[in-house]
């Protein structure tokens, strides 16, 4: 019988911390948005973030891929919105680092940095399962 876990104490520190931060950022996003304020798009983003962290905790390759994509996705979406509105890149960076989004930006950068850290990458290449059960 296979046992699924939410956190894995046998992961390297970088992967453990990225899993915990991903769960924490999902909870914070729900608290700040409110359960009634969640739309289907935001609910999907939060769900995929949790799914990616759960996959990483269970040594699944798909969890790692989802986690990396979900760490990059907010930056890509914000950049698409800024360019669609015709705003400058300066305004984009100002909205990331000078406004109320600074905490979210810090969490996303931390998750991405921890996931692509060489210690994480080597562990993922050696120990993660590439099959989908």
N, C-alpha and C positions, 0 to 999 in steps of 0.2 A: 504494500500500500504506500502510495506516494504521499508525502506530507508537504503541504504548502505553508510557507511562512511569510509574515509581513516584513520582518527584518531578519538578517542573517549575520550572526556574530562572527562567522568564519570568513567573511569578505574582508578585503583590505580596507584600511581606514577611509581611503578616498571614496570607495563605492558605498560603504556604510553611511558616510556623512551625506553623500548625494541622495541616497534613498530617504534618509530622515528629512533632509531639506525639501525634497519633492513632496513628501506627505505633508510637511508643515506648511509649505506654500499653498497646497491645495486647500487645506483647512482655513488658512488665513484668507484666501480668495473667497471661499464660501462665507466666512464671517463678515468680511467687508462688503461683499455684494448683497448678502442676505439670501436666504433660501428662496424667497419670493422674487428676488431680482435676477435669478438665474434664467438666462434664455438657453435655447437648445445648443447654440454654438459654444457658449461659455461652459455649459455643463459637459459638452463633449471634450473641450480642452482640459477641464479638470479631471474628467474620467480617464482620458488618455495619459495624463501625467501620473495619476495613481496607478494605472495599469502598467506603465513603463517602470515605475519604482518597484511594483510587485514582481514584475518579470526579472528585474535585476536582482532582487532579494532571493529569487528562486533559481538563479543561474541560467537564465534563458537569454539567448541571443536576441530574440525579438524584443525583449524588455529593454535591452541596452539600446537598440536602434530607436525604439519609441522614445526612450528617455532623452537621447541626443536630439532627436527631431523636435520634441516638445520643449527642450531648452532653447533651441534656435528659433522656433516658430513665433514667439512674441515679437522678436526683433524684426523678422521678415514681415509680419502683418502690420506692425507700426510703420515700417518703411513704405509698404505698399499704400497705406492710408495717406501718409505724408505726400508721396509723389502723386497720388490721385487728386489730392487737393491743390496741387501746384505749389506746395510750400518748399522751403529750402532745406538742405540737410542740416544747417545750423539749428533750425527750429526743431528738427527731429532729435538731434543730440541734446538740445536744451530740454525737450520734453522727457527724455530718458533720464538725464542726470540732475536736472534742477527742479523738477516739479515733484508732485506727490508720488510719482512712479519710481522714485529712487530706490525704495525698499524692494519693489518687485524686480527692478533691474539688477540690484545686488544679488538677490536670490538666483535669478536666471543665470547670471555670469558665474556665480559660485557653482551651481549645478553643472553647467557646461564645463568649467575648468576641472572640476573633480572627475567628471566622466571621461574626459579626453587626456587626463593625466597619464604619463607613461606607466605608472604602477597599475592603474586601472586597466589600461589597454592591454598590457601583458597578461594580466589575470583573466580578462575577458577572452582573449585569444586562446589561452590554455585550458580554461575550465568551463566555459559556458557551452551549453548544449545548443546545437544548431537545428534541432528537430522541433517540430510543433506537435505536441501531444494530441 
